Every structure is written in structure tokens, then in C-alpha cells.
Amino acid sequence: MINIPLEISLLLVLMVSVIVTYLAIPPIVGVARFKKLYDDPSQRRSHIKQTPTLGGVAIFAGIAIALGSFTNYALIPSMQYILVASIIIFFIGLKDDIQSIAPLKKLLGQIIAALVLALFGNLNFSSLHGFFEIHHISPVSGLLLTIFVIIVVINSFNLIDGIDGLATSIGILASLFFGFWFYISGNIEYCLIPVALLGALLGFLRFNVLEGKFKIFMGDTGSMLVGLMIVVQVIIFNEKNIGYTSAFPIKSAPAVSIAVLIIPLYDTLRVFIIRMSRGRSPFSADKNHLHHCMLKLGFTHLQSTILIVFVNICFIVLALCLQNIGIFWLTLIILGIASCLSLMVEFLVRKRNGRASPKKM
């Protein structure tokens, strides 16, 4: 393999992932139409037209070809296992997009992908960074925590993929944050992961957000893959901030990670609580997500996405500014503000519905 400088590799990975994803979507849309692989409008959907759902195939192709072509595996031995885990998630999502798969089977596949990353890729949490005065954790505890976090992040991205551009934009934002930190902290080799995802999502975004004959959703294939690639970045980010030995150390790294992913993580927690409080399964589908609330307030898909991403950016800035106060207090502040904002949105939705309801005689 030709020894390409890392900076050139980053540029090539970005270009290839964008181009492959962008060029793959039109023929994928054609196949989806021919095979009638649509996401049909329904009571739990927020769109009104039949739309192909295989966008994740293009995203996977962009990421896999870019990373497979320009990664120096001597520098990043875990990359081959990241790609293996991605393939597992890809086929699980593809199966679910074409023909629904049982939740337990989907969960089993996610666990297998997590085990590949943790056991073979050596991507594990090994410290709590002083949270509750705990620093080092045992390998078994680290493995269990890693599997749990991987499953949570994968499914949280799956759950927020309910309006045009939201999961894509949050994935772009997270990749920009982690990629920038990897670069300035001297961990340039790990920039390949966020850059590949960034390129694929940029190539996909136009077809997801704008209306047209090639309109497409990423489906479970894409949303779960995005979640997997993001959680890999989260693990590396947290591990590289142990001991603050990097050029630009981030204190309270776990809390900062929560801030970066506050939208998918908090919204997942929120809808699970709502569903269980009503005696329903936390995995049952509904339209109680925050993005559904934004639509109920009269915002369009694009407006809702832009506003939610802006709020996410504010959380990241807040976390970086308050990183010195400690993980516990920073996490508490982040969750407290998120709770207040969601309660305000719910109040506005109820108020709007009350005005819209006809008065009783």
C-alpha cells in the first residue's frame, strides 16, 4: 500500500465518501421504486408521500469504500473491526428496511457488532473520568458499559430519524466536533472516521432534505450505521481524554459527549418514559418525539431540523464553557436545561391544540 500523508488521506476520504454516496443514490432510488421499497405514510409517520428508504446503502458504500481505500491499518489497527461492525449493522438495517426484523434479532445483531468493536477492535471505556470519584474501571465493567453505550447511541439515532435531515444533520454536527478535536489534539489518524461519515452524510443530505424525483430516507440501514460511527468517535474521544495528556484536553469528557449527542439521547430517554408511564412498551412507535412536537407547532421539516441543530450547538458551547465544574454537575445542568426546554415545547403544543379544538356548546 502506498504511504499517503495523513492530511492527503483525509482529503481523499472526504472526496470519495461524498462522491460515492452522491452518485449511488439515483440508481438506488430507481431500484427502490422498481421493487416498491417505500416508507408509506401512516399515523406514526411525518411524511405524506411514498418515499424510498434505502439511503443507508449509499451512506454505507461511501464510508466503506473511502475508509477501505485510504486507511493505513498499521496506524489504526481497530479500523478493520470498525468496518466489520459496520457490515453487521448494515445487513441488520437492510433486512429491517426491506422486510421488518424482530426487535430481539435486531438487538442481538447490535450486541454482536458491539462485541466486535470491544473485544477485537479494543474500543472500550476504561475510565469514568472521576465520575462519582471513580477513575479506573475493570475490564468486565468496561466491556458491559461499552456494549450498553453502543446500543443506546445506535438506537437513539434510529429513533430521531423521523423528519427530513435531522439524523443526518446531528451526525454531521457530531462528526465535525469530534473530527476537529482529533485534529487539534494530535490524534489526526482518527480523523478518518468522522471525515468519512461527514462526507457520506453531506453527499446524502441534498436528497434527504430537498424534494425531487430522487428524494430518499436513510432508513434503519443509515440511521443505525450513523449511530455506530458516532459512538466509535465517542469512545475514542473519551479514552484520549483520560489523564488530560493530549494537546487540547477536554475535562468532563463524558458530560461533553452527552452534550454533543443531547438531542438523540435525551429524546430517546424522554419518549421511553412517556410510553412506560402510559403502560406501553418503550419500543412502541408513536409521534411524541421532540421533532414531532416541532411539526405540531407549525414548523416545517427543514425549519424544525435547523432549530433543533442550533439548540444542539448551544449545548455543546455550554458544555465546553462549563467543563471545569465536574462531570456530575455539568451532566445535571445539561439534563436540567434539556428537561426545561422539552417541557416548554410540550406546553406550547398543548396550548396550540387547545386553541385549535372546537369550543363545546
C-alpha positions as CSV (number, residue, x, y, z in Angstrom):
1,M,0.0,0.0,0.0
2,I,1.3,3.5,-0.9
3,N,2.2,5.5,2.2
4,I,0.0,8.6,1.8
5,P,0.4,11.5,4.2
6,L,-2.5,11.7,6.7
7,E,-3.6,15.1,5.5
8,I,-3.9,13.9,1.9
9,S,-5.7,10.7,3.1
10,L,-8.3,12.9,4.9
11,L,-8.9,14.9,1.8
12,L,-9.2,11.7,-0.3
13,V,-11.6,10.1,2.2
14,L,-13.8,13.2,2.2
15,M,-13.9,13.4,-1.6
16,V,-14.5,9.7,-2.1
17,S,-17.2,9.4,0.5
18,V,-19.1,12.4,-0.8
19,I,-18.8,11.3,-4.5
20,V,-19.7,7.7,-3.9
21,T,-22.7,8.5,-1.8
22,Y,-23.9,11.2,-4.1
23,L,-23.6,9.1,-7.3
24,A,-25.1,5.9,-5.6
25,I,-28.4,7.5,-4.6
26,P,-30.1,7.9,-8.0
27,P,-29.7,4.2,-9.0
28,I,-30.7,3.1,-5.5
29,V,-33.9,5.2,-5.8
30,G,-34.5,3.5,-9.2
31,V,-34.2,0.1,-7.7
32,A,-36.4,1.0,-4.7
33,R,-39.1,2.2,-7.0
34,F,-38.9,-0.9,-9.1
35,K,-39.1,-3.2,-6.1
36,K,-41.6,-0.9,-4.4
37,L,-39.4,-0.5,-1.3
38,Y,-41.1,2.6,0.1
39,D,-41.8,4.0,3.5
40,D,-45.6,4.5,3.4
41,P,-47.3,7.4,5.1
42,S,-49.1,6.4,8.3
43,Q,-50.3,7.6,11.7
44,R,-46.8,7.3,13.1
45,R,-45.0,8.8,10.1
46,S,-44.5,12.6,9.5
47,H,-44.3,12.4,5.7
48,I,-47.2,12.4,3.3
49,K,-45.8,10.6,0.2
50,Q,-44.3,7.2,-0.5
51,T,-40.5,7.6,-0.2
52,P,-37.7,5.1,-0.8
53,T,-35.9,4.1,2.4
54,L,-32.6,2.7,1.2
55,G,-30.4,5.8,1.5
56,G,-28.3,3.9,4.1
57,V,-27.0,1.7,1.3
58,A,-25.4,4.8,-0.3
59,I,-24.1,6.0,3.0
60,F,-22.5,2.6,3.8
61,A,-20.9,2.5,0.3
62,G,-19.4,5.9,0.7
63,I,-18.0,5.2,4.1
64,A,-16.7,1.6,3.4
65,I,-15.1,2.5,0.0
66,A,-13.4,5.6,1.4
67,L,-12.1,4.0,4.6
68,G,-11.2,0.7,2.9
69,S,-9.2,2.5,0.3
70,F,-7.2,5.1,2.2
71,T,-6.8,3.8,5.8
72,N,-3.3,2.9,7.0
73,Y,-4.2,-0.1,9.2
74,A,-0.8,0.0,10.8
75,L,-1.8,3.4,12.3
76,I,-5.4,2.4,13.2
77,P,-5.5,-1.4,13.8
78,S,-9.1,-1.1,15.0
79,M,-10.3,0.2,11.6
80,Q,-10.8,-3.3,10.2
81,Y,-13.1,-4.2,13.1
82,I,-14.9,-0.9,12.8
83,L,-15.6,-1.9,9.2
84,V,-16.7,-5.4,10.2
85,A,-19.1,-4.0,12.8
86,S,-20.4,-1.6,10.1
87,I,-21.1,-4.5,7.8
88,I,-23.1,-6.3,10.6
89,I,-25.2,-3.2,11.3
90,F,-25.6,-2.6,7.5
91,F,-27.1,-6.0,6.9
92,I,-29.4,-5.8,10.0
93,G,-30.7,-2.4,8.9
94,L,-31.1,-3.5,5.3
95,K,-33.1,-6.5,6.4
96,D,-35.3,-4.3,8.5
97,D,-35.8,-1.8,5.7
98,I,-36.8,-4.5,3.2
99,Q,-38.7,-6.8,5.5
100,S,-39.2,-5.9,9.2
101,I,-37.0,-7.8,11.6
102,A,-38.0,-8.8,15.1
103,P,-36.7,-6.3,17.8
104,L,-34.8,-9.0,19.6
105,K,-33.0,-10.1,16.5
106,K,-32.1,-6.5,15.8
107,L,-30.8,-6.1,19.3
108,L,-28.8,-9.4,19.0
109,G,-27.1,-8.1,15.9
110,Q,-26.2,-4.8,17.6
111,I,-24.7,-6.7,20.5
112,I,-22.6,-8.8,18.1
113,A,-21.4,-5.6,16.4
114,A,-20.6,-4.1,19.9
115,L,-18.6,-7.2,20.9
116,V,-16.6,-7.0,17.6
117,L,-15.6,-3.4,18.5
118,A,-14.9,-4.0,22.1
119,L,-13.2,-7.4,22.1
120,F,-11.4,-7.3,18.7
121,G,-11.2,-3.6,18.0
122,N,-10.1,-2.8,21.6
123,L,-12.6,0.1,21.6
124,N,-13.6,0.1,25.3
125,F,-14.3,2.5,28.1
126,S,-11.6,2.1,30.7
127,S,-12.3,5.1,33.0
128,L,-15.2,7.1,34.4
129,H,-13.0,10.2,34.5
130,G,-13.6,10.7,38.2
131,F,-17.4,10.5,38.0
132,F,-18.6,9.6,41.5
133,E,-14.8,9.6,42.3
134,I,-14.3,6.6,40.0
135,H,-11.4,6.6,37.6
136,H,-10.3,3.2,36.5
137,I,-12.9,0.5,35.9
138,S,-12.4,-3.2,35.5
139,P,-12.2,-4.8,32.0
140,V,-15.5,-6.6,32.6
141,S,-17.3,-3.4,33.8
142,G,-15.7,-1.5,30.9
143,L,-17.0,-4.1,28.4
144,L,-20.5,-4.0,29.8
145,L,-20.6,-0.2,29.8
146,T,-19.2,-0.1,26.2
147,I,-21.9,-2.5,24.9
148,F,-24.6,-0.6,26.7
149,V,-23.4,2.8,25.3
150,I,-23.1,1.4,21.8
151,I,-26.6,0.0,21.8
152,V,-28.1,3.2,23.3
153,V,-26.4,5.5,20.7
154,I,-27.2,3.3,17.7
155,N,-30.9,3.1,18.7
156,S,-31.1,6.8,19.7
157,F,-30.1,7.8,16.1
158,N,-32.6,5.3,14.8
159,L,-35.4,6.9,16.8
160,I,-34.6,10.6,15.9
161,D,-34.7,9.8,12.2
162,G,-38.3,11.0,11.9
163,I,-38.1,14.2,9.9
164,D,-36.0,15.2,6.9
165,G,-32.4,15.9,7.6
166,L,-32.5,15.6,11.4
167,A,-30.4,12.4,12.0
168,T,-28.2,13.5,9.1
169,S,-27.5,17.0,10.5
170,I,-26.9,15.7,14.0
171,G,-24.5,13.2,12.5
172,I,-22.7,16.0,10.6
173,L,-22.5,18.2,13.7
174,A,-21.1,15.4,15.9
175,S,-18.6,14.4,13.2
176,L,-17.4,18.0,12.9
177,F,-16.9,18.3,16.6
178,F,-15.1,15.0,17.2
179,G,-13.1,15.3,13.9
180,F,-11.9,18.8,14.8
181,W,-10.9,17.7,18.3
182,F,-9.0,14.7,16.9
183,Y,-7.1,17.0,14.6
184,I,-6.1,19.7,17.1
185,S,-5.3,17.2,19.8
186,G,-2.8,15.4,17.7
187,N,-4.9,12.3,17.0
188,I,-5.0,13.0,13.3
189,E,-5.2,9.3,12.3
190,Y,-8.6,9.1,14.0
191,C,-10.0,12.0,11.9
192,L,-10.5,9.5,9.1
193,I,-13.6,8.1,10.9
194,P,-15.6,11.4,11.3
195,V,-14.4,12.6,7.9
196,A,-15.7,9.5,6.1
197,L,-19.0,9.8,7.9
198,L,-19.1,13.6,7.2
199,G,-18.5,13.1,3.5
200,A,-21.2,10.4,3.2
201,L,-23.8,12.5,5.1
202,L,-23.0,15.6,3.0
203,G,-23.5,13.5,-0.2
204,F,-26.8,12.2,1.2
205,L,-28.2,15.4,2.7
206,R,-29.4,17.0,-0.5
207,F,-31.5,14.0,-1.5
208,N,-32.9,13.7,2.1
209,V,-33.9,17.4,2.6
210,L,-34.9,18.7,-0.8
211,E,-38.0,17.5,-2.7
212,G,-37.5,15.9,-6.1
213,K,-37.5,12.7,-8.0
214,F,-34.6,11.3,-6.1
215,K,-36.0,12.1,-2.6
216,I,-34.9,9.3,-0.2
217,F,-34.7,8.4,3.5
218,M,-31.7,6.8,5.1
219,G,-33.9,4.1,6.7
220,D,-32.7,1.9,9.6
221,T,-29.7,0.9,7.5
222,G,-28.5,4.5,7.5
223,S,-29.6,5.7,11.0
224,M,-28.1,2.7,12.8
225,L,-24.9,3.0,10.8
226,V,-24.6,6.7,11.6
227,G,-25.1,5.8,15.3
228,L,-22.4,3.2,15.2
229,M,-19.9,5.5,13.6
230,I,-20.7,8.3,16.1
231,V,-20.4,6.0,19.1
232,V,-16.9,4.8,17.9
233,Q,-15.9,8.5,17.9
234,V,-17.4,8.9,21.4
235,I,-15.3,6.0,22.8
236,I,-12.1,7.3,21.2
237,F,-12.8,10.8,22.4
238,N,-13.3,9.7,26.0
239,E,-10.3,7.4,26.1
240,K,-8.0,10.0,24.6
241,N,-9.0,12.5,27.3
242,I,-8.0,10.2,30.2
243,G,-5.3,12.0,32.2
244,Y,-5.6,15.1,30.1
245,T,-2.4,14.2,28.2
246,S,-3.5,15.5,24.7
247,A,-2.6,18.9,23.3
248,F,-6.1,20.2,23.9
249,P,-7.5,18.2,26.8
250,I,-11.3,18.2,27.5
251,K,-12.3,18.0,31.1
252,S,-15.5,16.2,31.9
253,A,-15.3,14.4,28.6
254,P,-18.3,12.1,29.3
255,A,-20.5,15.1,30.0
256,V,-19.3,16.9,26.9
257,S,-20.1,13.7,24.9
258,I,-23.6,13.9,26.3
259,A,-23.9,17.5,25.2
260,V,-22.8,16.6,21.7
261,L,-25.5,13.9,21.5
262,I,-28.1,15.6,23.7
263,I,-30.8,15.5,21.1
264,P,-30.9,11.8,20.3
265,L,-30.0,10.7,23.9
266,Y,-32.5,13.0,25.7
267,D,-35.3,12.5,23.2
268,T,-34.9,8.7,23.5
269,L,-35.0,8.8,27.3
270,R,-38.0,11.2,27.2
271,V,-40.1,9.1,24.8
272,F,-39.3,5.9,26.7
273,I,-40.5,7.5,30.0
274,I,-43.7,8.8,28.3
275,R,-44.5,5.4,26.8
276,M,-43.9,3.4,30.0
277,S,-45.9,5.9,32.1
278,R,-48.8,5.2,29.8
279,G,-48.4,1.4,30.3
280,R,-47.0,0.9,26.8
281,S,-43.8,-0.8,25.6
282,P,-40.9,1.7,25.4
283,F,-40.2,0.4,21.9
284,S,-43.7,1.0,20.6
285,A,-43.9,3.7,17.9
286,D,-45.7,7.0,18.4
287,K,-45.4,10.7,17.5
288,N,-44.2,12.0,20.8
289,H,-40.7,12.8,19.7
290,L,-39.5,16.4,20.0
291,H,-39.3,16.7,16.2
292,H,-43.0,15.7,16.0
293,C,-43.7,18.4,18.6
294,M,-42.0,20.9,16.4
295,L,-44.2,19.9,13.4
296,K,-47.3,20.2,15.6
297,L,-46.2,23.8,16.4
298,G,-46.3,24.6,12.7
299,F,-42.7,24.3,11.7
300,T,-41.7,22.6,8.5
301,H,-39.3,19.7,8.5
302,L,-36.4,21.9,7.4
303,Q,-37.2,24.6,10.0
304,S,-37.5,22.0,12.7
305,T,-34.2,20.5,11.8
306,I,-32.4,23.8,11.7
307,L,-33.8,24.9,15.1
308,I,-33.0,21.6,16.8
309,V,-29.4,21.6,15.4
310,F,-29.0,25.1,16.7
311,V,-30.1,24.1,20.1
312,N,-27.6,21.2,20.0
313,I,-24.8,23.6,19.1
314,C,-25.8,25.7,22.1
315,F,-25.5,22.7,24.4
316,I,-22.0,21.9,23.0
317,V,-20.8,25.5,23.6
318,L,-22.3,25.4,27.1
319,A,-20.6,22.1,28.0
320,L,-17.2,23.4,26.7
321,C,-17.5,26.6,28.7
322,L,-18.5,24.7,31.9
323,Q,-16.2,21.7,31.5
324,N,-14.3,22.6,34.7
325,I,-17.2,22.3,37.1
326,G,-17.1,18.4,37.0
327,I,-18.9,15.7,35.2
328,F,-21.8,15.3,37.7
329,W,-22.7,19.0,37.9
330,L,-22.3,19.5,34.2
331,T,-24.4,16.5,33.3
332,L,-27.1,17.7,35.8
333,I,-27.1,21.2,34.2
334,I,-27.3,19.7,30.7
335,L,-30.2,17.4,31.6
336,G,-31.9,20.1,33.6
337,I,-31.9,22.6,30.7
338,A,-33.0,19.8,28.3
339,S,-35.9,19.0,30.5
340,C,-37.0,22.6,30.8
341,L,-36.8,23.1,27.0
342,S,-38.8,20.0,26.3
343,L,-41.5,20.9,28.9
344,M,-41.7,24.3,27.3
345,V,-42.2,22.7,23.9
346,E,-44.9,20.3,25.3
347,F,-46.7,23.3,26.9
348,L,-46.7,25.2,23.6
349,V,-48.1,22.1,21.8
350,R,-50.9,21.6,24.3
351,K,-51.7,25.3,24.2
352,R,-51.8,25.3,20.4
353,N,-54.0,22.1,20.4
354,G,-56.3,23.8,22.9
355,R,-56.8,26.8,20.6
356,A,-57.3,24.5,17.6
357,S,-60.0,22.4,19.4
358,P,-63.6,23.5,18.7
359,K,-65.4,25.0,21.7
360,K,-68.1,23.0,23.3
361,M,-71.6,24.4,23.1
